[in-house]
């Protein structure tokens, strides 16, 4: 580490600029890794572990595996969503926080989601001897994390999943996901006829589902089932003898429900058509008093700030791990999650330095227990 202090104006104790960690981060952000083409970025990540004399390999689905002390598994995802944001390091122009004038800011797709967390966890794994996996496909189908839980013989003692929470934040909960394809068919007929066609059946079913899960506005989004159609097509069939409708839908599921309960309620409103539920991820909510959460709270307080306990309205690989492994876990990483997938995605590098330091402290604590 450099002896020069990184800058922060949010009350946190300064940490040294971590040149080695920053080099890895910039390299990873510069290498495109839109799923399913994560191979080049995975190779760079594996080379980092090889250079630090760690056992490492890339498994058959593309995950970077660097096993070591399973007292804690540090894991984040390699893939990003599409989006060409020129990679550059600029001086920050904000007036508060880690964007303070003079602070370096890294711009580029994946700098926040999730190569900032990925690089920070990789550095902490090398420096503490913790186990590490960089997984693929999180933005698409979580194929990397699903393969990992099936391939491992046993669960680790604890898990830290890398996603942006801010250097002072700890994410304890995510909603689940229920995704499906609705399909309906009706006989063709003149548009003046009063009977529903398949398009109307699809619309009516979806309106009933939305009404089923309606909430007052005062209910936090995390505690709601939210319903979103993501794609729709409909019209006469190729032979002109019927009307067809197809709709892709997603329902986000809070910990109050299991996905099976939400599915049963949605299916109960079908009058015509069927739904193929093809994507199921259970919600997760961790206790803030687990050993992992305590270790992170202490490490963040060591930097002179109070930790923030977060619940996210989306879904992450932490949901997959929690469903398969009965061990304590949190999600942590530098970056503002409001910039996930955004055209102005960027990460203040002093925040990244601080997150690396927090991760080192928390991982060391968990490995010593």
N, C-alpha and C positions, 0 to 999 in steps of 0.2 A: 504494500500500500504506500501511496505517496504521503509525505508529511504535511502537504498542503491541505487545509481544511476546506470541505465543501460548504456552501452557503445555505442557510435556512433562516427564514424570518417568521416561522409559525410557532416559535417557542421551543423547538426541539434543540437538543444539544448537537452541536456540529460533529460530524464524523469525518475522518480523512477521505479525500478523494481516492477512490479505488480504481486505479488505472487498469489493472488486469481484468477486473470484472467489467469495466466499461468496454474494453476491447472485445471481449466475448460478445457482449450485448450488441454492439454496432455490427460486428461480423454476422451475427444471426439475423438481424433486421435487414441487412443488405442482401441476404440470400432469399429469394422468393420461396414460399412454401405453402402455396394454396393447395388444399387437399384436392386430389390425392397425390400431389407431386411434392412430397416433403423430403425426398431422398437426399438432395444436396445439402439441405440444412441439417438433416440428421447426421450426415457424414462430418460436418464441421463440429457438431456437438460431441460426437464420438471422439473426434481428434482431440478435443479439449480434455476429455478424461484420459485418453492415452498419454498425452503430454504430461499428465500429472500422476502417471504410474498407477492408474486405476484399471481394473478389469472392466471391459466394456464390449458389447456387441450390439448389432442391429438385428432384431428378431424378424420372423417371417412376414409380419404385417408392417414392419417399418419402425417399431418402437426402439428407442435407444435405451439399452438396459445396462446399468452400472451397479450391480449388487454389492453391498458391503454390510454395515451394521443395520439390521432390521429393527433396531430400537425405534427408528423412525424412517419412513419412506417419504422422500421428497419427489413430487411428480408434477409436471405441467405439460401443456400440449405444444407441439411443434407447428402445427398447421395454422393458417390464417384464412380469413375471408378474402375475396378478390378486392383489388383497389390499388391503383398506382399512386403512391405518395412518395415523391423524391426523398431519398434518405439523406439527411443532413444533420449536423449539429450546429445549433445557433445559440447565441446568448439569449437568455430569457428576457422578456419584455414586460412581464407582469409586475404588479406593485406589492403583492403579498405572496406568502407561501414560498414554495420551491421554484416558482417562476420569477422570483425576484431578480431585478436587474443584475446582470453579471453572472447569473447561473446558467450553465449549459443545459440545453434542451435538445433531446433527440427526436427528430421527426421521421416517420416512416410507418408503413403498414406493419402491424404486429408489435410496434414498440410498447403498446399497452396490453393488447390482447393477442398472444400472451407471452411474447418473447422477453419482455421485461421480467415478469415472474419466472419464466423458464431459465433465463440466464442467471438470475439471482439464486434460484434453488440449486442450479448446477454448481455455482461457485461455493455455496454453503456446503453442499454435499462433499466436494473435494476437500474443503478445509476442516470438516468435522468428522469425516468418515461415515456419513449417513448413506443409506441406499438411495438410488436415484433411478427414475425412469422418465424419459421424454416420450410422450405418447402421440400418436397420429390420429387424425380424423375427428377431433372433438367438435369441430364446427359443422360436421356433416352427420355422422352416425355413431360417434364415440367408438369406432372399431378398435382403436388402440387400447383404451381402458377396458373394454369388454374382453378383448383377447387376454390382457394382462391378468384379470381376475380369474379367468378360466385356466390360464397356463401356470400360475403360481401354485405351489403345493400348500402353502399356508399364508394366512394373513400376516402383515407386519404388526408390530406392537402399536404403532401410531402412524397416521398419514397427515402430511401437509400437501394440499393440492394448490397449485399455483395459478391464480387468477388475480386480476387487479382488485385490490381492496383499499389501496392507499397504504403508505408505509405505517400509518397509525391505526389501520383498521383490521379487524379479524372477522371473516365471514363464517357464520355458524349454520346458516340455513339457506336452502334453495327450494323453490317450488319444483314439483314434478311435471312431467309432460305426457299427454295422451294425444297421439296423432293418428289420423285415419283418413280413409278415402270413402266418401259417400257416392254411391252409384244408383241411379233410378232410370227406369224406362217406362214410357207410356205409349199407347197407340196414337198414331198421328191423326189429326183431324183439323177442321177449320178453326181458325183462331177465335171465331165468334162463339164457339161452344163453351158452356159454363164450366165443364169439368176441368179439374186440374190437369195440366200436363206435367212431365217429369221435372221441368225447370221450376214450376210452382211448388211441386212436392219438396224439392230440395230447399227452396227458400222457406217454406212453411216449417219444415223440420228444424232448420237452423234457428229460426225465430223462437221456436218452442224451447230449444236447448238454451239459448241466451236468456230467456225468461226464467228457466229453471234455476239458473245460477246468478240471477240478478242480485245485486247488493246495494245497500245504501252507500252514498258517497263517503260517509265517515269511516267505513270499513277499510283498513289498510289494504293496499293492493296485494301484499304478500299473503293475506288471509283470504283472498277471493279465488274462486275458480274463474279464470278469464277465458273467453272463447274468441277464436280468431280464424276466419276462413283465409286460407293463404293462396288458393288458386281455384278458378271456376271455369268450366266449359260446358256448353249445352247447345242443343239445336236438333234439327232433323238428322236421322241416321243416313248413312250413305245410300241406302236403298229407298229412302223416303217413306218407309212404312211405320216409323216410330219416331218418338222424340226422346233424346237421351240427355242426361245431366250427370256431370261428375264434379265433385267438390273436394278439395283437400282441406282438412280442418285440423286445428291444434287447440287443445284445452290445457291450460296451465293449472296445476293441481297443488293446493297448499297442504301442509302437513296434517291438517284436520281430516283429510280424505286419503284413501288409497285410490290408485288409478282405477281399480276394479269397480269401486263404488261409483265413480264418475262415469265410467263406461256404461254401467247398468242403468243409470239415470238417463243418459243420453239415448241409449237404445230404446228406452221405454217410450220415447216420443216419436219413434218411427211409425209412419202410417203407410208409406210406400218406400221402396228402396232398401238398400242394405249398406252397412258400413264395415269395411275391412280395417280393423284397428291394428296398425302395423308398427307403431312406435310407442313404447311404454317405458317410462322412467319414473320411479317412485320419488316422492319428495323426501327431503332430509332436514332435520333440525337437531343440532348437537347441543348438549348441555354446556353452558359457559364455564362450568367448574371442572371440566376434565383436565387431566395433566397437560394436554396439548394447549388448551386455551390458557391455562395458568402460566405456562412457559412463555407464551407470546405476550400476555399482559405484562409480565415482569420485564421482558426484553424491550417492549415499547416504552414502559415507564422509565427504564434506564436511560432512554434518550430524552427524558424531561417532558414528556407529554402523556396525556391520558389516552388509553386505547379506546377505540370505538367498536362496539359489537354490532355486526351487520347481518341483515337478512336480504337475500337477493330474489328478485321476482322471476328471474330466468332459471336456467338449468345448467349444470356443469358436470364434469366427470366425477365430482365428489358424490353426486347422486348414485352413480354406478358403484363406486367403492363402498358407500354406506349400505347399499343393498346386499353386497356380497361379503363384506368384512365387518365383524363385530369388534371394532376397535375405535378408539377416539380419533377424531380428525377435525381439522379446520381448513379453510381456504385463506391464503394470504399471498400478497404480492404488491409491488409498487404499481402506481398508475391510477388514473381516474377512470372508473368503469363507464362513466358517461361518454368517454371517447372510444369505447369498443365499437369497431366497425365504422367509425366516423371518418369523414374526409379530411379532418384536421387532427388525426391521431398523433399524439406526441407525449413524451415522457421527460419530466425534469430529472436530470441526472443526479442532483443532490438527493432527491427522494429515492432514487435507485440505490445509491450508496448506503443510505440509511436502512433500506430494506434488507440489503445484504448483511449488514451488521446485526439487525434484528434476527434474521434467519440463523446466522451463525450462533448467536447466544441461545436462541430457543432450541435449536437442534442439539447443541452441546448439553443443555440442561436435560433434554429428553434421553440422550444417550448415556448420561451419567446416572440417571434414576435406576 
